[in-house]
Amino acid sequence: SSRWSILGYNSILAPLLIMGFYLVVSGWTLEYMIHSLTGEFTRISTPEAYESLFNAFTQNPWKPLLYTVVFTLLTHGVIALGVQKGIERSARIMMPLLLLILVVLAVHSILLPGGTEGVKFLFAPDFSKVTPSTVLVALGQAFFSLSIGIGTMVTYASYFKPDTNLRHTALNVTILDTLVAVLAGVVIFPAVFSVGIEPSSGPSLVFITLPSIFNDMPLSMVWSSVFFLLLVVAALTSTISLHEVVTVYLHEEWHLSRKTAAWLTTAATAALASLASLSLGVLSGWTICGLSVFDSLDFLTANILLPAGGFFTCVFVGWKLDRQILRDQITNNGELKFRIYGVFIFLLRYVCPAVLLLIFLDNLGVF
């Protein structure tokens, strides 16, 4: 439907803009993995020193830029190999490696002195802290984590065989995504509580607090290196999926060769990410509505493009898409039973759009 083409373009634009800031953070993980491997962290003893190291690195005009470009080229290398040799092969290696590292680190964190306090902090419910805004923020995070509202799931699903059970696949993806998130929490919070540091969020936790925690552990170089390797692997799996959306769009819609499409995407994302990286340092004076280029890309994608994409996808599928096409896709042309099809349609038409609209308004600060 040409009238709904804006939804398709949103699904291409969002991954492109997300890579603009995500590749920068991914470059940070690569830098910190190298710091760990070379033993540089062992020469730092205070949280203030780690904070100074992080600020000096992110505001340096060239080092973050270098690591951003390197990470972009790593992503390009996988994409250039194609779907089977590149994406599938890398996923078969990186996903089990990611899970293995998470499990090892989680067990290690729980066994630390005082680690059980971190487990209690993570899992013991405190309903006084749960507000409607908490639920909306959680839903928004789920959107970002599951790549909902952009073209990633659509692109990957286009590679499925016709007999793939979409419902089981969607359920498996959701369960695995949640499992990895919970394991990551089990890795981080027991370690934080073990050394008596207040849990924080964002870069300060990952790049300032955690390195200082690892430094107090036996075999600190090993655990620090393994943790940042984990972050590198996790970031790479994400940048691959985002890159593929834009690459396959250029390949199939503009009829470019896959190699050319991949290079165009790499060049565009590298330029955008370079600008975002420099906006934290020498170009910090360049702002968009008071935000740096880096923060602007984050705000625009997470708060506007993703929830808007999810909202209009629900409206399109629930109200515009031919009902028989939808039923055939979900049931594999009638081969699979779907007893709650009516409930599914009701959720798509009424409940999901209403919830997504609330998320959108909450992200904009209406509530």
ZIUR-V822875 format. One record per helix or strand of 3 or more residues. SS is the DSSP state (alpha for helix, beta for strand). FROM is the first residue (numbers start at 1). LEN is the number of residues. If there is no record, write none. Layout:
ss->SS from->FROM len->LEN
ss->SS from->FROM len->LEN
This chain:
ss->alpha from->2 len->36
ss->alpha from->40 len->4
ss->alpha from->47 len->13
ss->alpha from->63 len->18
ss->alpha from->83 len->28
ss->alpha from->115 len->9
ss->alpha from->127 len->3
ss->alpha from->132 len->15
ss->alpha from->152 len->6
ss->alpha from->166 len->29
ss->alpha from->203 len->13
ss->alpha from->220 len->34
ss->alpha from->258 len->21
ss->alpha from->293 len->28
ss->alpha from->323 len->9
ss->alpha from->341 len->23
